[in-house]
Amino acid sequence: MTKKEKPAPKASLREKKTPKPKVHKDLQGFEVSIDQFGEIRSNMNIEKINEFLNKNVDDKKLLERDEKEQEEKEKKQKKK
């Protein structure tokens, strides 16, 4: 009876060495992962992340709402 050869073990994502991405200086050292229960784990306080996002990222929903309000005002002015 011959032994079956086992396939080489697959390298898990944790074992792979991937280069760190370039990040904004305010987010230096920020890491995020998902645990076995599907929960998001982070090494940075959520308030600090939200502060960064509010300062550096435009909210598309707010922009669309503001543009829609502006268009409605212009339509009302044209009717007069």
RAQUICOR-V158009 format. One record per helix or strand of 3 or more residues. SS is the DSSP state (alpha for helix, beta for strand). FROM is the first residue (numbers start at 1). LEN is the number of residues. If there is no record, write none. Layout:
ss:SS from:FROM len:LEN
ss:SS from:FROM len:LEN
This chain:
ss:alpha from:25 len:3
ss:beta from:32 len:3
ss:beta from:40 len:3
ss:alpha from:46 len:11
ss:alpha from:60 len:20
